[in-house]
Amino acid sequence: MLLGFLVALFVGDALAQRARLDDFLSPEQNYAVDLQWNAAEIKRALNAMLGGNTSAMPPLVGRVNGVEVRLDTRAYVGKRTRIFLTLPVLISGLDSPSDLELSWQVSGAFLSGAVRPGQSTLIFEGVVDEPVTGFVMDFMLALENGGTADAFSLEPVYEIELLP
């Protein structure tokens, strides 16, 4: 009886493990995103800067629309899965990656959401129907707490896990 429980526990853990999905089929995409305050927040930003209170600064925001993603899901066709978008903990070019939030809008079977460096967010749950799973995302980047950035590289990682 104990052996059966241990085998069931091991199989359950194996199913919950995530694997990285290859997105090499996605078009090469490099964007210059102008992070800025919206017109309504410029006064708030100036007051926070003059007062030396960077924690009161509104976030700098920028948008990237129409980002096409194509994931190699051929090993998962016909299987129930979850797909996650993950950001690495360290982001080259940012002094404080924890101040960054990436959010997105997407349609169809995919889920809109947000993620911070070192975190994952569910973007799909269901049966994979195609060997290449494609979708288009509209991204918004927000840099909070008076954070500044020169050029930085943001490379989301897509991970998949099998469901029982």
C-alpha atoms as one frame of an Amber mdcrd trajectory, in Angstrom:
protein
   0.000   0.000   0.000   2.787   2.435   0.889   4.607   1.630  -2.371   1.446
   2.464  -4.364   1.193   5.809  -2.556   4.836   6.630  -3.263   4.458   5.744
  -6.939   1.309   7.899  -7.174   3.107  10.767  -5.437   6.091  10.486  -7.799
   3.881  10.372 -10.909   1.892  13.385  -9.656   5.098  15.375  -9.150   6.371
  14.382 -12.588   3.182  15.638 -14.243   3.422  19.002 -12.473   6.946  19.678
 -13.777   7.275  22.436 -16.321   9.236  22.285 -19.543  10.441  25.266 -21.514
   8.705  25.756 -24.850  10.814  26.784 -27.801   9.643  29.997 -29.447  12.196
  29.937 -32.288   9.289  29.950 -34.751   8.292  33.450 -33.606   9.375  36.294
 -35.867  12.544  38.086 -34.734  11.281  41.033 -32.744  13.244  43.954 -31.364
  11.350  47.009 -30.182  12.402  50.437 -29.048   9.901  51.252 -26.310   9.682
  54.817 -25.096   8.872  54.602 -21.385   7.130  57.792 -20.295   4.483  59.226
 -18.000   1.069  59.910 -19.389   0.077  63.569 -19.520  -1.997  63.385 -16.318
   0.950  62.054 -14.286   3.707  64.480 -15.296   2.809  66.953 -12.500   2.780
  64.121  -9.919   6.179  62.949 -11.163   7.677  66.443 -10.951   6.346  66.938
  -7.406   7.793  63.586  -6.320  11.187  64.380  -7.892  11.362  67.856  -6.345
  10.342  66.426  -2.972  12.903  63.615  -3.211  10.171  61.016  -2.783  10.821
  58.484  -5.550   8.345  56.002  -4.060   5.531  58.489  -4.901   6.522  58.635
  -8.561   4.022  57.251 -11.040   5.267  54.388 -13.192   6.887  55.018 -16.526
   4.877  53.085 -19.096   5.374  51.935 -22.647   3.396  49.768 -25.040   4.294
  47.197 -27.658   1.306  46.057 -29.676   0.939  43.114 -32.015   3.737  40.866
 -30.741   3.403  37.550 -32.543   4.354  34.451 -30.554   4.669  30.958 -32.039
   5.446  28.092 -29.671   6.652  24.629 -30.647   3.977  22.456 -29.017   4.205
  19.385 -31.267   5.112  17.100 -28.343   1.899  18.118 -26.554  -0.775  17.849
 -29.287  -3.942  16.269 -27.875  -2.783  16.689 -24.276  -4.286  18.826 -21.499
  -1.752  21.450 -20.487  -1.076  24.754 -18.845   1.219  27.302 -20.483   2.915
  30.011 -18.430   4.759  33.217 -19.280   7.795  33.654 -17.018  10.216  36.547
 -16.658  13.799  35.875 -15.567  14.843  37.222 -12.164  17.633  39.328 -13.660
  17.037  41.607 -16.614  20.062  43.008 -18.380  20.060  46.810 -18.354  17.751
  47.359 -15.350  19.138  48.545 -12.022  16.104  47.239 -10.157  14.221  44.514
 -12.050  11.720  44.217  -9.185  10.319  47.608 -10.257   9.285  46.209 -13.646
   5.839  44.842 -14.434   4.928  43.342 -17.779   1.214  43.088 -18.520  -0.564
  41.983 -21.662  -3.856  41.675 -23.468  -4.543  38.677 -25.679  -7.669  37.186
 -27.176  -9.040  33.758 -27.962  -8.244  30.854 -25.665  -5.351  32.738 -24.066
  -5.488  34.712 -20.830  -4.500  38.342 -20.300  -2.396  39.041 -17.224   0.726
  40.513 -15.667   4.062  39.257 -14.371   7.167  40.557 -12.592  10.745  39.284
 -12.856  11.133  35.898 -11.176   7.421  35.113 -11.469   5.178  33.078 -13.774
   1.620  33.735 -14.878  -0.806  31.318 -16.503  -1.644  32.275 -20.104  -3.370
  29.100 -21.339  -5.109  26.054 -19.901  -6.606  23.417 -22.147  -5.876  20.867
 -24.837  -3.108  21.698 -27.304  -4.622  21.360 -30.787  -1.733  22.279 -33.074
   1.995  21.501 -33.366   2.604  25.256 -33.430   0.582  27.305 -30.985   0.413
  30.906 -32.109  -1.125  34.048 -30.667  -0.662  37.827 -30.698  -0.082  39.843
 -27.519  -0.277  43.552 -26.766   2.287  44.269 -24.046   2.537  47.127 -21.572
   5.701  47.662 -19.568   5.592  49.670 -16.350   8.712  50.758 -14.461   7.716
  51.789 -10.927   9.222  53.609  -7.930  11.172  56.167  -9.918  13.133  53.443
 -11.658  15.126  54.422 -14.690  16.443  52.357 -17.508  18.684  52.735 -20.469
  18.347  50.071 -23.105  17.310  46.784 -21.537  16.553  43.360 -22.870  13.342
  41.599 -21.916  12.988  37.986 -23.009   9.905  36.213 -21.682  10.114  32.455
 -21.312   7.168  30.195 -22.101   6.772  27.021 -20.036   4.310  24.144 -20.262
   3.096  21.543 -17.811   0.955  18.481 -18.432  -2.335  18.098 -16.612  -3.726
  14.739 -15.536
